[in-house]
Amino acid sequence: GPQLVESGGGSVQAGDSLRLSCAISGPTSSRYCMGWFRHAPGKERVWVAKIDDVGNKIYADSVKGRFTLSKDNDKNTLDLQMNNLKYEDTAKYFCATGECRTLGFSPEDYWGQGTQVTVSS
């Protein structure tokens, strides 16, 4: 299956911006969705944003208006531009790909190793 590698995390102040990137290599499917998830300590992993197989982008309410997905099919990357970061955005961020209907919840999804984002208030 595909391999996913995230980069771009770091420690910032509230109100700052970060851009995460997910590089995808290896065999994948044009049917697959891709997305970003985050996992904060003591909380469940949650969905942040995803793009479907026809390019539709949807965002969790908590990040709508602040985070933007961009997919580069030539470079095989999925970036997440994060603006106006808040303390509650602190988490480890993961990139995933898989069947759209079950993305993030299927054992057949593919995941990267994650990148840490820490926002201080």
C-alpha positions as a Markdown table, in Angstrom:
| # | Residue | x | y | z |
|---|---|---|---|---|
| 1 | Gly | 0.0 | 0.0 | 0.0 |
| 2 | Pro | 0.9 | 3.7 | 0.0 |
| 3 | Gln | 3.4 | 5.2 | 2.4 |
| 4 | Leu | 2.7 | 8.5 | 4.0 |
| 5 | Val | 5.2 | 10.9 | 5.6 |
| 6 | Glu | 4.2 | 14.0 | 7.5 |
| 7 | Ser | 6.3 | 17.1 | 8.1 |
| 8 | Gly | 6.0 | 20.7 | 9.1 |
| 9 | Gly | 5.0 | 20.5 | 12.8 |
| 10 | Gly | 6.5 | 22.6 | 15.5 |
| 11 | Ser | 6.0 | 24.9 | 18.5 |
| 12 | Val | 4.3 | 28.2 | 17.9 |
| 13 | Gln | 2.4 | 30.9 | 19.7 |
| 14 | Ala | -1.4 | 31.3 | 19.6 |
| 15 | Gly | -2.3 | 33.3 | 16.5 |
| 16 | Asp | 0.6 | 32.0 | 14.5 |
| 17 | Ser | 0.5 | 29.8 | 11.4 |
| 18 | Leu | 2.0 | 26.4 | 10.4 |
| 19 | Arg | 1.8 | 24.4 | 7.2 |
| 20 | Leu | 1.8 | 20.6 | 7.4 |
| 21 | Ser | 2.7 | 18.5 | 4.5 |
| 22 | Cys | 2.0 | 14.8 | 3.8 |
| 23 | Ala | 4.0 | 13.1 | 1.1 |
| 24 | Ile | 2.4 | 10.0 | -0.4 |
| 25 | Ser | 4.4 | 7.3 | -2.3 |
| 26 | Gly | 3.6 | 3.9 | -3.5 |
| 27 | Pro | 0.4 | 2.3 | -4.9 |
| 28 | Thr | -2.8 | 4.1 | -4.0 |
| 29 | Ser | -6.3 | 4.2 | -5.5 |
| 30 | Ser | -8.1 | 7.0 | -7.3 |
| 31 | Arg | -11.1 | 6.1 | -5.2 |
| 32 | Tyr | -9.4 | 6.9 | -1.9 |
| 33 | Cys | -10.0 | 10.0 | 0.2 |
| 34 | Met | -7.2 | 11.7 | 2.0 |
| 35 | Gly | -7.3 | 13.6 | 5.2 |
| 36 | Trp | -5.7 | 14.9 | 8.3 |
| 37 | Phe | -6.5 | 13.8 | 11.8 |
| 38 | Arg | -5.2 | 14.9 | 15.2 |
| 39 | His | -4.7 | 13.2 | 18.6 |
| 40 | Ala | -4.3 | 15.2 | 21.7 |
| 41 | Pro | -3.1 | 13.7 | 25.0 |
| 42 | Gly | -6.0 | 12.2 | 26.9 |
| 43 | Lys | -8.4 | 12.6 | 24.0 |
| 44 | Glu | -9.6 | 10.5 | 21.1 |
| 45 | Arg | -8.2 | 10.9 | 17.7 |
| 46 | Val | -10.5 | 13.2 | 15.7 |
| 47 | Trp | -10.9 | 14.1 | 12.1 |
| 48 | Val | -9.7 | 17.6 | 11.0 |
| 49 | Ala | -10.2 | 17.8 | 7.3 |
| 50 | Lys | -10.4 | 15.6 | 4.2 |
| 51 | Ile | -10.6 | 15.7 | 0.5 |
| 52 | Asp | -12.6 | 13.2 | -1.5 |
| 53 | Asp | -11.9 | 11.4 | -4.8 |
| 54 | Val | -13.4 | 14.2 | -6.8 |
| 55 | Gly | -11.6 | 17.0 | -4.9 |
| 56 | Asn | -14.3 | 18.1 | -2.5 |
| 57 | Lys | -12.9 | 19.4 | 0.7 |
| 58 | Ile | -14.6 | 19.4 | 4.1 |
| 59 | Tyr | -13.5 | 20.6 | 7.4 |
| 60 | Ala | -14.4 | 20.0 | 11.0 |
| 61 | Asp | -16.3 | 22.9 | 12.6 |
| 62 | Ser | -13.4 | 23.5 | 15.0 |
| 63 | Val | -11.0 | 24.4 | 12.2 |
| 64 | Lys | -13.3 | 25.8 | 9.5 |
| 65 | Gly | -12.2 | 29.2 | 8.3 |
| 66 | Arg | -8.7 | 28.7 | 9.8 |
| 67 | Phe | -7.3 | 25.6 | 8.1 |
| 68 | Thr | -7.1 | 24.9 | 4.4 |
| 69 | Leu | -6.3 | 21.8 | 2.5 |
| 70 | Ser | -4.4 | 21.7 | -0.7 |
| 71 | Lys | -3.6 | 18.7 | -2.8 |
| 72 | Asp | -0.8 | 18.6 | -5.4 |
| 73 | Asn | -1.4 | 15.6 | -7.7 |
| 74 | Asp | 2.0 | 16.1 | -9.5 |
| 75 | Lys | 4.0 | 16.1 | -6.2 |
| 76 | Asn | 1.6 | 13.6 | -4.5 |
| 77 | Thr | 1.3 | 15.8 | -1.4 |
| 78 | Leu | -1.5 | 16.9 | 0.8 |
| 79 | Asp | -0.9 | 20.1 | 2.7 |
| 80 | Leu | -2.7 | 21.6 | 5.6 |
| 81 | Gln | -2.3 | 25.3 | 6.0 |
| 82 | Met | -3.2 | 26.2 | 9.6 |
| 83 | Asn | -3.8 | 29.9 | 10.4 |
| 84 | Asn | -4.7 | 31.6 | 13.6 |
| 85 | Leu | -3.7 | 28.6 | 15.7 |
| 86 | Lys | -5.2 | 28.1 | 19.1 |
| 87 | Tyr | -4.0 | 26.4 | 22.2 |
| 88 | Glu | -6.7 | 23.7 | 21.7 |
| 89 | Asp | -5.1 | 22.9 | 18.3 |
| 90 | Thr | -2.2 | 21.3 | 20.1 |
| 91 | Ala | -2.0 | 17.6 | 19.1 |
| 92 | Lys | -0.1 | 15.1 | 17.0 |
| 93 | Tyr | -1.3 | 15.4 | 13.5 |
| 94 | Phe | -1.6 | 12.4 | 11.2 |
| 95 | Cys | -2.2 | 12.1 | 7.5 |
| 96 | Ala | -4.4 | 9.2 | 6.3 |
| 97 | Thr | -5.7 | 7.7 | 3.1 |
| 98 | Gly | -8.3 | 5.0 | 2.5 |
| 99 | Glu | -11.9 | 4.4 | 1.4 |
| 100 | Cys | -13.9 | 7.6 | 1.7 |
| 101 | Arg | -16.8 | 6.2 | 3.6 |
| 102 | Thr | -14.6 | 4.8 | 6.4 |
| 103 | Leu | -11.6 | 7.1 | 6.3 |
| 104 | Gly | -10.0 | 7.2 | 9.8 |
| 105 | Phe | -11.9 | 4.3 | 11.2 |
| 106 | Ser | -11.0 | 1.3 | 9.1 |
| 107 | Pro | -8.2 | -1.1 | 9.8 |
| 108 | Glu | -7.4 | -0.9 | 6.1 |
| 109 | Asp | -6.6 | 2.8 | 6.2 |
| 110 | Tyr | -3.0 | 3.9 | 5.7 |
| 111 | Trp | -1.4 | 6.3 | 8.1 |
| 112 | Gly | 1.8 | 8.4 | 8.5 |
| 113 | Gln | 3.8 | 8.5 | 11.6 |
| 114 | Gly | 2.5 | 11.9 | 12.6 |
| 115 | Thr | 3.9 | 15.3 | 13.3 |
| 116 | Gln | 3.6 | 17.3 | 16.6 |
| 117 | Val | 2.0 | 20.7 | 16.7 |
| 118 | Thr | 2.2 | 22.6 | 20.0 |
| 119 | Val | 0.5 | 25.9 | 20.4 |
| 120 | Ser | 1.3 | 28.0 | 23.5 |
| 121 | Ser | -1.2 | 30.6 | 24.7 |
